Every structure is written in structure tokens, then in C-alpha cells.
Amino acid sequence: MTGDLPEFQPAAAYTLELPREPRPIVILGAGGIVRDAHLPAYAKAGFPVLAIYNRTKARAQALAEQYGIPAVFDDLAEIVAAAPANTVFDIALMPEQYAETLEALPDGAAVLIQKPFGHTLAQAAELLEICRRKRLVAAVNTQLRFSPYVAAARAAIAAGQIGELYDVEVRVQVNTPWELFPHVLTLDRLEINMHSVHYIDLLRSFLGDPAGISASTVRHPQKSHANSRSNILFHYPDRDLRVAISTNHDHHFGERYEESYIKWEGTRGAIRAQMGLLLDYPVGGEDRLEIQLDSAPELGWRPLDFTGSWFPDAFIGSMGALQRYLDGSVPTLPTSVEDVYRTMAVVEAAHAASDSGGLPPDYDAPAAVRSGASLQSAPATSAAPATSAPEGQS
């Protein structure tokens, strides 16, 4: 087992501890993800939310009343001007609004940006340039990295419980109600950018950057929205490692064969996490985390302890990681814009790989085989009956 492999060296921020003195949060956006995840997470963690902004003020006002947020704004410049110097700006808008919003923030500000980090790699590069130029302490809310069952699996893997990883798989076969998010239905890039980006980012956080990507992403023939099913393979040529993401959001045939899991297999055992959130979304099903060790096969799959779920607890982890980096309690920010730009590079490569159509097989036999010349020159096999000889062989 090689201890310098990335899965044995997780960032300190993945321990999910809370910041010593939480900074005030100003939320920019009041959509469904803020309602369902950001605000429940911050309330659970005790993170103070000072103000919320939305162009449609009534939407922000409704959330402010529900969560006791003191101030509501419908003007971006006004909320930025009113924010204290130690504010963490939580951007929960659509990617096409990120550039304008980042430009409006004070230089040196702390900011958490909702995924994806742009619709394309070119957009991600533009956003990265803004963050660098303005010296923003910026992270991307790729929060699956901080889901409680992922954190528990990461700790077990880092401790060497299942050895060196040789097979990592994400499998999602569910019926996703995209209609709950009408803003995504007109996107040219749907599944990889809005969903599999989580898994791409997660796998990078365990295994590092892949050297190559193979992919296919397709739409449903009877639906108007863009791609909703994908296969993505990561290539690590220096390791005997299979890494696969397989998603099918069109499985409307009932719960019997629905699947939603992450599986890590290693040289000493395996861990499987069931992501219950995606089963019967948004109601969700059961989360599970199980381990089986080669040293005790008679025990079979046994539960690994964890507390919480992807929604809302992972959002505590992503905001907490940024705030812990700001207060100096962890030395690195694993979800920095610098790092997640590399996730977007993999996203872009997946689209390019799918668009390429793959490597065409060479179905044409060589001329010698078509003419039978190579067969005529082959020595006869005396044990074979004459009737079995290929046509043209004497």
C-alpha cells in the first residue's frame, strides 16, 4: 500500500468541524437551493445570516421571515455596501450572473459560489480571472465532498481500512424531476454540468486529477431538455484503477431497480454509500454507509457510523471549510476556485469526448484476409476434418 496516494492524504477541512467564530453571511439569491439547503444548514450550524438579496424582493422577503434574517435587498450594490468587512458572501445565483456579481464585491472579500463554476470552461476561466484580480478568498460550493457519509468514508479510507483503491464507481439510476428546476430545462448542457459535476468533483477530491476522460452523454428521445444520461470514465495511466460515473435520470419504472450509490473498492475491503436524497427526490430515501473487510468476510457488510445527510449537512461543511480557512484553523481550502476550475476542465473534457463520438472501430478486414491469401499460406491441420476447412483452403 502506497501511503503517498491522494486518498491517504485528505485535506484537514474534510473533518467537518465548525469554525471557531462563525462570520456573518450575506446570501445573494433566494431560489430553491437556498430554501432547501443553504438556510436550513446555516440554521442548524448556528451560522449568522445578516441579509439576503434577490431581484424579486418578495421571494427574499418570504425566506427572511421564515429564518429570521434581519435585512432584505433587491439591489446588489446596496447589499454589498451594507455588508460588514468580515462578511462571507454566499452566491446562489445562475452561472451567467456570477461575473457581474463577483465584480460588485469588495476586493479581498470572502465568497462561496454555488456550483457549477460556469457553464463552460471558458466561463470558468473568466470567473477565475476575476477572483484572482480582485484577490477574493473564493470557494465553490461543490458540497458533496462534505456530505457526512462521504466524510466518514474518506476518514476510513485515509486510515487504510480498505487499502489502496483500485475501483471507484458512482451509479445513479433514478427518475429526476427536472421540472422542479425550470431554469435548467433550456440549458444546452444539463446532466453533466448540473449533476455529474458533483461526482466529477468528488472523485477528483479522492484520487487527484485524471490524465484523460472518456464519456458519452445523451438526451431522452421523448423529452425536450438536454442530456439526462451520462457515462464518464477517468483514466489514471499510472495506477491499476477503474473510475466510472454512470447516471440515468430517466428511469421511471418504479423503485425496485432504482440505484444511487458511491462505491470504493480497495485491496483490503470495500465501502458503499447509498445517497438516499436522489431516491424519490425531493422526498428522498434512506442514506446508508457500509463496509466489508477482506480480513473478516464472515461479518459481511457492516454499517459505518455517520450523522446527517447531503441536504442540508453538506452545506454546513462547504461553508464551514471556507470559514475555517479564513480563521486559520485549516491550512488549505480544498474547494478553492483554483481547484474547482480543474473540475470544470474535466466537465469540458467529458463534453468534448462525448461530442467526438468515441474511437471508430476498424471494421474493414485487411486486404489479405478479404482475398483469402493469408489463409491459403497457413499450414494445414491434419487433425481437422476436411469439411471444416475455410473456403479456398486446399
C-alpha positions as CSV (number, residue, x, y, z in Angstrom):
1,M,0.0,0.0,0.0
2,T,1.5,3.4,-1.1
3,G,0.9,6.0,1.6
4,D,1.6,8.9,-0.7
5,L,-1.5,8.2,-2.8
6,P,-4.1,11.1,-2.6
7,E,-6.8,9.0,-0.9
8,F,-4.5,8.6,2.1
9,Q,-3.9,12.4,2.5
10,P,-7.2,14.2,2.7
11,A,-7.3,17.9,3.5
12,A,-7.9,18.9,7.1
13,A,-11.1,20.8,6.1
14,Y,-12.8,17.4,5.4
15,T,-13.1,16.7,9.1
16,L,-16.3,18.8,9.2
17,E,-15.5,20.7,12.4
18,L,-17.3,24.1,12.8
19,P,-15.4,27.4,12.6
20,R,-14.3,28.8,16.0
21,E,-16.2,32.1,15.5
22,P,-18.6,32.0,12.5
23,R,-18.5,35.0,10.3
24,P,-21.7,36.8,9.2
25,I,-23.2,35.5,5.9
26,V,-24.9,37.6,3.2
27,I,-26.8,35.5,0.7
28,L,-27.2,36.6,-2.9
29,G,-30.1,34.7,-4.3
30,A,-33.3,33.2,-3.0
31,G,-34.1,30.2,-5.1
32,G,-34.9,26.6,-4.2
33,I,-31.4,25.6,-3.3
34,V,-31.3,28.5,-0.7
35,R,-34.6,27.5,0.7
36,D,-33.9,23.7,0.8
37,A,-30.3,23.6,1.7
38,H,-28.4,26.8,2.5
39,L,-30.7,28.3,5.0
40,P,-31.6,25.0,6.8
41,A,-27.8,24.2,7.0
42,Y,-26.9,27.6,8.4
43,A,-29.7,27.5,10.9
44,K,-28.6,24.0,12.1
45,A,-25.0,25.1,12.4
46,G,-25.7,28.4,14.1
47,F,-24.1,30.4,11.3
48,P,-25.4,34.0,11.4
49,V,-27.2,35.2,8.2
50,L,-27.4,39.0,8.2
51,A,-29.1,39.8,4.9
52,I,-30.5,38.2,1.7
53,Y,-30.8,39.6,-1.8
54,N,-33.0,38.8,-4.7
55,R,-34.1,40.8,-7.7
56,T,-37.6,39.6,-6.9
57,K,-37.7,41.0,-3.4
58,A,-40.9,39.2,-2.3
59,R,-39.1,35.8,-2.7
60,A,-36.2,37.0,-0.5
61,Q,-38.7,38.5,2.0
62,A,-40.5,35.2,2.4
63,L,-37.3,33.4,3.3
64,A,-36.2,36.2,5.6
65,E,-39.4,35.9,7.6
66,Q,-39.1,32.1,7.8
67,Y,-35.5,32.2,9.0
68,G,-35.4,35.5,10.9
69,I,-33.0,37.2,8.5
70,P,-32.8,40.9,9.6
71,A,-32.4,42.6,6.2
72,V,-33.8,42.1,2.7
73,F,-32.5,43.8,-0.5
74,D,-33.3,43.8,-4.2
75,D,-30.3,45.9,-5.2
76,L,-26.9,44.2,-5.4
77,A,-24.9,47.4,-4.8
78,E,-26.9,48.3,-1.7
79,I,-26.5,44.9,0.0
80,V,-22.8,44.9,-0.8
81,A,-22.4,48.4,0.6
82,A,-24.3,47.4,3.8
83,A,-22.3,44.2,4.5
84,P,-19.7,44.3,7.3
85,A,-16.0,43.9,6.4
86,N,-15.8,40.3,7.6
87,T,-18.8,39.1,5.6
88,V,-18.9,35.9,3.7
89,F,-20.9,36.4,0.5
90,D,-22.8,33.3,-0.5
91,I,-23.6,33.5,-4.2
92,A,-26.6,31.2,-5.0
93,L,-27.5,32.6,-8.5
94,M,-27.2,31.1,-12.0
95,P,-23.7,30.9,-13.5
96,E,-24.4,33.6,-16.1
97,Q,-24.8,36.1,-13.2
98,Y,-21.6,35.2,-11.4
99,A,-19.2,37.6,-13.3
100,E,-21.3,40.6,-12.6
101,T,-21.8,39.6,-9.0
102,L,-18.1,38.9,-8.3
103,E,-17.2,42.3,-9.9
104,A,-19.6,44.0,-7.5
105,L,-17.9,42.6,-4.3
106,P,-15.2,44.4,-2.4
107,D,-11.6,43.5,-3.3
108,G,-10.3,40.8,-0.9
109,A,-13.8,39.7,0.1
110,A,-14.6,36.1,1.1
111,V,-17.1,34.3,-1.2
112,L,-18.8,30.9,-1.6
113,I,-20.0,30.4,-5.2
114,Q,-22.7,27.9,-6.0
115,K,-21.8,25.1,-8.5
116,P,-21.3,24.8,-11.4
117,F,-18.4,27.2,-11.7
118,G,-19.6,28.5,-15.1
119,H,-21.5,26.6,-17.9
120,T,-18.3,26.2,-19.9
121,L,-14.5,26.1,-19.2
122,A,-14.3,29.5,-20.9
123,Q,-16.7,31.0,-18.4
124,A,-14.8,29.3,-15.6
125,A,-11.6,30.9,-16.8
126,E,-13.3,34.3,-16.8
127,L,-14.6,33.8,-13.3
128,L,-11.2,32.6,-12.1
129,E,-9.5,35.8,-13.6
130,I,-12.0,38.0,-11.7
131,C,-11.3,36.2,-8.4
132,R,-7.5,36.5,-8.9
133,R,-7.6,40.1,-9.9
134,K,-9.8,41.1,-7.0
135,R,-7.9,38.9,-4.6
136,L,-11.1,37.2,-3.5
137,V,-10.9,34.4,-1.0
138,A,-13.2,32.3,-3.1
139,A,-14.5,28.7,-2.9
140,V,-17.1,26.8,-4.9
141,N,-20.0,25.1,-3.2
142,T,-19.3,21.6,-4.5
143,Q,-20.7,20.3,-1.3
144,L,-20.9,16.5,-1.9
145,R,-17.3,16.4,-0.8
146,F,-18.6,17.3,2.7
147,S,-21.6,15.0,2.9
148,P,-21.5,13.2,6.2
149,Y,-21.3,9.7,4.7
150,V,-18.6,10.9,2.3
151,A,-16.6,12.3,5.2
152,A,-16.9,9.1,7.2
153,A,-15.8,7.1,4.1
154,R,-12.9,9.4,3.5
155,A,-11.7,9.0,7.1
156,A,-11.9,5.2,6.9
157,I,-10.1,5.1,3.5
158,A,-7.4,7.6,4.7
159,A,-6.8,5.3,7.8
160,G,-6.1,2.4,5.4
161,Q,-9.1,0.3,6.4
162,I,-9.8,-0.9,2.8
163,G,-6.3,-0.5,1.5
164,E,-5.3,1.1,-1.8
165,L,-8.2,2.0,-4.1
166,Y,-8.5,0.1,-7.3
167,D,-12.2,0.6,-8.3
168,V,-14.4,3.6,-7.6
169,E,-17.9,3.9,-9.0
170,V,-20.8,6.3,-8.9
171,R,-24.1,4.8,-10.1
172,V,-27.3,6.8,-10.3
173,Q,-30.4,5.3,-11.9
174,V,-33.5,7.4,-10.8
175,N,-36.4,9.4,-12.1
176,T,-35.2,13.0,-11.6
177,P,-38.0,15.7,-11.7
178,W,-36.1,18.3,-13.7
179,E,-39.3,20.3,-13.9
180,L,-38.8,21.4,-10.3
181,F,-35.9,23.5,-11.6
182,P,-37.4,25.2,-14.7
183,H,-34.3,27.3,-15.2
184,V,-32.2,24.3,-16.2
185,L,-34.6,23.0,-18.8
186,T,-33.3,25.3,-21.5
187,L,-29.6,24.6,-20.9
188,D,-27.5,23.2,-23.7
189,R,-25.6,21.2,-21.1
190,L,-27.8,19.7,-18.4
191,E,-26.8,16.4,-16.7
192,I,-23.0,16.7,-16.5
193,N,-23.0,20.4,-15.6
194,M,-25.8,20.4,-13.1
195,H,-25.5,16.9,-11.6
196,S,-22.5,14.8,-12.5
197,V,-20.3,17.7,-11.8
198,H,-20.8,16.7,-8.1
199,Y,-19.3,13.2,-8.8
200,I,-16.5,14.5,-11.0
201,D,-15.5,16.9,-8.2
202,L,-15.9,14.2,-5.6
203,L,-13.7,11.7,-7.4
204,R,-11.0,14.3,-8.0
205,S,-11.0,15.0,-4.3
206,F,-10.2,11.4,-3.5
207,L,-7.9,10.5,-6.5
208,G,-6.5,13.7,-7.9
209,D,-6.7,14.9,-11.5
210,P,-7.3,12.2,-14.2
211,A,-4.9,12.2,-17.1
212,G,-7.8,11.5,-19.6
213,I,-11.6,11.3,-19.9
214,S,-13.9,9.1,-21.9
215,A,-17.6,10.0,-21.9
216,S,-21.0,9.7,-23.6
217,T,-23.9,11.9,-22.6
218,V,-27.3,11.7,-24.3
219,R,-30.8,13.1,-24.1
220,H,-34.1,11.3,-23.9
221,P,-35.8,10.9,-27.3
222,Q,-39.2,12.0,-26.0
223,K,-38.1,14.9,-23.8
224,S,-37.2,18.4,-24.9
225,H,-34.5,19.2,-22.3
226,A,-30.8,18.5,-22.9
227,N,-28.7,15.4,-21.9
228,S,-30.0,13.5,-19.0
229,R,-27.9,10.3,-19.0
230,S,-24.1,10.0,-19.0
231,N,-21.2,7.6,-18.7
232,I,-17.9,9.1,-17.7
233,L,-14.6,7.3,-17.2
234,F,-11.5,8.7,-15.6
235,H,-8.1,7.5,-16.8
236,Y,-5.1,7.2,-14.4
237,P,-2.4,5.5,-16.5
238,D,0.0,5.1,-13.6
239,R,-2.5,3.2,-11.5
240,D,-4.5,-0.1,-11.9
241,L,-7.6,1.9,-11.2
242,R,-11.1,1.9,-12.8
243,V,-13.1,5.0,-12.1
244,A,-16.6,5.2,-13.5
245,I,-19.7,7.5,-13.3
246,S,-22.9,6.2,-14.7
247,T,-26.1,8.3,-14.5
248,N,-29.6,7.7,-15.8
249,H,-32.2,10.3,-14.7
250,D,-34.9,8.8,-17.0
251,H,-35.6,5.6,-15.0
252,H,-39.3,5.9,-14.5
253,F,-40.0,2.2,-13.9
254,G,-40.5,2.3,-10.1
255,E,-38.3,2.0,-7.2
256,R,-37.4,-1.7,-7.4
257,Y,-34.3,-1.1,-9.6
258,E,-33.5,2.4,-8.7
259,E,-29.9,2.9,-7.6
260,S,-28.0,5.8,-6.1
261,Y,-24.6,5.0,-4.6
262,I,-20.8,5.6,-4.4
263,K,-18.6,2.5,-4.1
264,W,-15.0,2.4,-3.2
265,E,-13.2,-1.0,-3.6
266,G,-9.7,-1.4,-2.2
267,T,-7.0,-4.1,-1.7
268,R,-8.3,-4.8,1.8
269,G,-12.1,-4.2,1.5
270,A,-14.8,-2.0,0.2
271,I,-17.1,0.8,1.2
272,R,-20.6,1.6,-0.2
273,A,-22.6,4.8,0.4
274,Q,-26.2,5.0,-0.6
275,M,-27.2,8.6,-1.5
276,G,-30.8,8.5,-0.3
277,L,-31.5,12.1,-1.4
278,L,-31.8,11.1,-5.1
279,L,-34.2,8.2,-4.5
280,D,-37.7,9.7,-4.8
281,Y,-36.4,13.2,-5.0
282,P,-37.1,15.6,-3.3
283,V,-38.6,13.4,-0.6
284,G,-35.5,11.2,-0.5
285,G,-34.8,7.7,0.7
286,E,-32.5,6.1,3.2
287,D,-28.9,7.1,3.4
288,R,-26.6,4.1,4.2
289,L,-22.8,3.7,4.6
290,E,-21.4,0.1,4.8
291,I,-18.0,-1.5,4.9
292,Q,-16.8,-5.1,4.2
293,L,-13.2,-6.1,5.1
294,D,-11.2,-8.9,3.5
295,S,-9.9,-9.8,7.0
296,A,-13.4,-10.6,8.2
297,P,-15.6,-11.8,5.3
298,E,-17.8,-13.7,7.6
299,L,-19.1,-10.5,9.0
300,G,-20.4,-9.3,5.6
301,W,-21.3,-5.7,5.0
302,R,-21.5,-3.8,8.3
303,P,-22.7,-0.2,8.9
304,L,-20.2,2.7,9.3
305,D,-21.4,5.4,11.7
306,F,-22.2,8.9,10.4
307,T,-24.7,11.6,11.3
308,G,-26.7,13.8,8.9
309,S,-27.2,13.8,5.2
310,W,-26.3,15.5,1.9
311,F,-29.1,18.1,2.4
312,P,-28.6,20.1,4.5
313,D,-25.5,19.0,6.3
314,A,-23.0,19.0,3.4
315,F,-23.7,22.7,3.0
316,I,-22.5,23.2,6.6
317,G,-19.3,21.5,5.6
318,S,-18.7,23.6,2.5
319,M,-19.4,26.9,4.2
320,G,-17.5,25.7,7.3
321,A,-14.4,24.8,5.3
322,L,-14.2,28.3,3.9
323,Q,-14.7,29.9,7.3
324,R,-12.1,27.6,8.9
325,Y,-9.6,28.6,6.2
326,L,-10.4,32.2,6.9
327,D,-9.8,31.9,10.6
328,G,-6.6,29.9,10.1
329,S,-7.7,26.7,11.7
330,V,-7.0,24.7,8.5
331,P,-4.1,25.4,6.2
332,T,-5.8,24.8,2.8
333,L,-9.1,25.4,1.1
334,P,-9.8,22.2,-0.9
335,T,-12.7,23.7,-2.8
336,S,-11.0,26.9,-3.8
337,V,-11.8,28.4,-7.2
338,E,-8.3,27.3,-8.3
339,D,-9.1,23.7,-7.5
340,V,-12.7,23.6,-8.9
341,Y,-11.5,25.2,-12.1
342,R,-9.9,21.8,-12.6
343,T,-13.2,20.1,-12.0
344,M,-14.6,22.3,-14.8
345,A,-11.8,21.2,-17.0
346,V,-12.9,17.6,-16.6
347,V,-16.5,18.6,-17.3
348,E,-15.4,20.3,-20.5
349,A,-13.3,17.2,-21.5
350,A,-16.4,15.0,-20.9
351,H,-18.5,17.0,-23.3
352,A,-15.7,17.0,-25.9
353,A,-15.2,13.3,-25.5
354,S,-18.9,12.7,-26.0
355,D,-19.1,15.0,-29.0
356,S,-16.2,13.2,-30.6
357,G,-18.3,10.0,-30.8
358,G,-15.5,7.8,-29.5
359,L,-12.8,5.9,-31.4
360,P,-14.3,4.4,-34.5
361,P,-13.6,0.6,-34.7
362,D,-11.8,-0.6,-37.9
363,Y,-14.4,-2.9,-39.3
364,D,-12.7,-3.4,-42.6
365,A,-10.6,-6.6,-42.7
366,P,-7.1,-6.2,-44.2
367,A,-7.0,-6.9,-48.0
368,A,-5.0,-10.1,-47.5
369,V,-7.8,-11.5,-45.2
370,R,-10.5,-10.4,-47.7
371,S,-8.8,-12.2,-50.6
372,G,-8.0,-15.3,-48.5
373,A,-4.3,-15.0,-49.2
374,S,-3.3,-15.3,-45.6
375,L,-5.4,-18.4,-45.2
376,Q,-4.0,-20.2,-48.2
377,S,-0.5,-19.7,-46.9
378,A,-1.4,-21.2,-43.5
379,P,-0.3,-24.8,-42.9
380,A,-3.0,-27.4,-42.9
381,T,-4.0,-29.0,-39.7
382,S,-4.2,-32.8,-40.1
383,A,-6.5,-33.2,-37.1
384,A,-9.2,-31.1,-38.5
385,P,-11.8,-32.7,-40.8
386,A,-11.8,-31.6,-44.4
387,T,-15.3,-30.3,-44.1
388,S,-14.2,-27.7,-41.6
389,A,-11.5,-26.1,-43.8
390,P,-12.2,-22.5,-44.7
391,E,-13.4,-21.7,-48.2
392,G,-10.4,-21.5,-50.6
393,Q,-8.0,-23.6,-48.4
394,S,-6.7,-26.8,-50.0
